[in-house]
Amino acid sequence: MIVESDMKDVLNAKEAADLLRAHVETIRRMARRGDIPAFKMGKDWRFHRQALLRWSNNEGR
């Protein structure tokens, strides 16, 4: 069961792009290639906020 508080930690591609300051198509392309942590929900990509933040911190090294 998905709790509403968990859903605010799950972002769509536009929200992930805003968080990472990237174009939404760049985020989708990176998700398809497996370059960023993502999962499919139906036909749409979804992203866990904390996983993206960890990924972005590790990419900056």
Secondary structure by P-SEA (a helix, b strand, c coil): cccaaaaaacccaaaaaaaacccaaaaaaaaaacccbbbbcccbbbbcaaaaaaaaaaaac
